[in-house]
Amino acid sequence: MKMIKTITAALLIAVSASAFANDGISSAKYKMNIAVDNYIDAISRGNNKELSNLLDADAKYTLNHGNEVKNYSKSDLLKALKSSEGVVQNCATDHSVLEVGNSQAIVKVSMKYDDFTKVNYVTFTNTLKGWKITNISASYN
């Protein structure tokens, strides 16, 4: 009888621990999805009010266009997007999470226009201040 109680207690502890672990992952994914939605809202609909808080202080933006590669800082990106504040892009926007963990995620954001598609690979890092964008790599297809 004592053996059954011990086994039951061990099983309850194991189940409880795995439930808490899964809750942490799903909570992290939920919060990361909010960050992704805020980023898409800024680049496709001109709602930039959350973008400054979403970008890490050292965030980098790299634009690959043909054989040319240009690098920009957080302030460069914010300055460029300020001019498009409130402008809704004439494109279909889609995203897919390529990789996600508790501390980092990589998201592919596609903006399909009539004649071309702009693809952003966005790296999010889970910091003490929430999910922050640390890198954006953009290209045109």
N, C-alpha and C positions, 0 to 999 in steps of 0.2 A: 504494500500500500504506500509506503514511504517513497518507493522507487517511482510509482506512478505520479505522485505529487511533484517530485523533483523533475521528471520529464515534462509534465504539464507546465510547470513554472518556466522551464528552459524554453519551451516552445512559445509561450506567451511573450517572453522577453525577445526572442528572435523575431516574432511577427511584429511586435511593437517597434523594434529598431528599424526593420525594413519599411514599415509604414511611415516613420518619421523621415527616413532617407528619401523615399519617393516623394514625400510632400515638399521637401527642400528643392528637389529637382524640378517638380512641376511649378513651384512658386517662382523659381529662377527663370524658367521658360516663359511663364506668364509675364513677368516684369520685362524680360527681354523683348517679347512680342509688342509690348507697349512702346518700347524704345524704337523698334522697327517701324511701327505705325507712325510715330512722330516724325521719323526721318522721311518716310515716304510722303507724309503730309507736307513737309517743308519743301521737298524738291519737286513735287508734282502739282501741288495746289497753292504754293506760295505762303503757307502758314508757318512762318519762321520763328514765332515767338518762343518755342521750346528748343530750337536748334542750338542756341548758344550753350544752354545747360547740358545738352545731349553730347556735344563735342568735348572730348578730353582737351586739356590745355595744350598738349603736344600733338594733337590730331594732325595727320598728314592726308592730303588729297593729291592723288596722282592721276593725270589725264593722259591716256595713250591715244593718239590720233595719227594713224598712218605710221610713219617712222619717227614721229616727234613725241617726246615725253616731257610733260611739264609737271612740276611739283609745286604745291601750294600749302600754306599753313592754315591754321584755324581762322586767323583774322582775314586772310585772303579769301577764303571760302565764304565767310560771313559777309564780307564786303560785296562779293559778287552776288550772293543770294538776296542781299538787301534791295538791290535794284529790281529784283523780280518778285518782291513781296506782294502778295495778293494776286499774282498772275497764275492762272490755271493752265497747265501745259496741255496741249492738244495731243495726248498720247494715252495708250492703255498701259497701266502700270501693273506689274506682277512681281511677286517675290517668292523665293524659296530659301529655306534654311538649309545650308549645305552641311553645317556642323554646329552642334551646340553642346556645351557642357556647363558645369556650374560656374566657371570663371571666364569662358570665352565662347564667342559664336561668330560664324562667318555666314553672311546672308548675301544672296545674289538678288539684286533689284533690277528688273528690266523695264525700260520705258520705250514702248513700241510706237513710233511715229509712222506716218504714211510711207516715207522713203527710207527710213533707217531705224535702227534700234540702239539705244544707249544702254550699256550694261554697267552697273556699279557692283563691285564686290566690297562689302562693308564689313569690317571687323569690329565687333562689339566686345568690350571687356567689362566684366562685373567688378566694379570698384566699391570702396566703402561708401561712395556717394551714388551708387546705383550703376546701371548699365551705361557705359560711355562709348562713343565711337572713337576708336584710336587710329583707324586707317580706312580710306576709301580709295579704291582703284577703279577708274572709269575708262571705258573704251566705247568706240562706235563700231557697229557692224553694218 
